[in-house]
């Protein structure tokens, strides 16, 4: 596994997701996915250990054949990505908010307020 290349991809995906340039959608369970060319990239989490610690999981699947390519966790990327847990946690949270339409919901709620709001 080329951890450095995957780490670079994760950083770019996190940055572009935060900027609103990636379209995420809900998949099974607590996972969210986006399509990058012919690859579906899904992010999810798994509770592990006695203290309900979370591992963030990124799965790459070749589409349309639905062929699993690789699955990596924040633990797998520790050596290649500084603060791998924080980066993947942020990616998951931002993907979730984007997929569930937070901006649209906020726009609808803000429309209910007076025009005095400065944003």
N, C-alpha and C positions, 0 to 999 in steps of 0.2 A: 504494500500500500504506500502510495506517495503522500505522506502526511502533510508535507509542506504545500503541495499543490492543493490538496483538499482544504487545508487551513486558509490558504489565500482565497479560495472560492467562498468559504464560509464568511470571511471578513467582507468580501465584496457583496455577497448576498445580504448580509446584515446591514451594510451601509446603504445599499439600494432599496432595501425594504423600509428602512427608517426614512429615506427620502420620498417614499411613496411610489417608487418606480417598478415595484414587483406586485403582480396580482396573485394573491393567495386565495385558496378555497378550502372549505372543510372536506375532510375525508373521514375515514372510519375512526370511531372513538374520539380521542383527544388530539388527533393528528391534523395537520394543515399541510397543504401541498401547493407547489407552483410548477409550471412547466418551463424548462429552459431548453429550447430547441427540441430535440427528441428524447429528453430525459425529464422524468418527473422527480422532483426533489421534495421529500416529505420530512417534516420535523414533528417530533413527538417527545414525550418524556416517559420515564419509567421510574417508579418508586423502588428504591433498593435499600438494603441494609436495615438494621434495627431502629434507626432514627428517622425513617421515612425520607432519606436523602433522595434527591432526584438526579437522574442521569438524563441528559438531553441526547436524543437519537436523531441522526440524519440518515435517510435512506435514499439511495439513487436507484431508479428503475428505468430501464430502456423501454420507450414507448414506440409504437403501439403494441409491441409484442409482450409487454408486461414482464420483462426479464429483469430479475433482481441483479444489480451490478455490485453494490457494496452498501454496507451499513456501518456508520461510524458514530461514536459517542464523544461527548466532551472529554471523557477520560482518555480515549484513544488519541485525542489531539493535544493533550497537555504539553507534550514536548515540542510541538510545532506551532502552537498558538498560545501566546501569553493570555492568561485569563480566559481559557477556553470555556469554562463553565459560564462565566458572565456573558461572553459573546453569544453563546448558544442560547442562554436563558433570554437575553434581549431579543435575539432573532425569533425565538418561539413566541414571546409575548407580543412582539410587533406583528408577526405573521397572523397570530390569533386575532388581534384587534383589527387588522386590515381585512381578514377573511369575514369577520363578523360585522363589518361595516361601521366601525366606530365613528369615522368622520361624517358619514351620512346621518347617523343617529344624532350626533352633536349638532349638525346643521339644522335638523328638524327641531331639536330642543331649543336652540338659540333663536329660531324664528319666533318662538313664543315670547321672547323677552322684548323689551322696548328697544328702540334704536339707540339708546344711550350707552349701550355696551361698546367699548372702544376697539373691539376686534371683529 
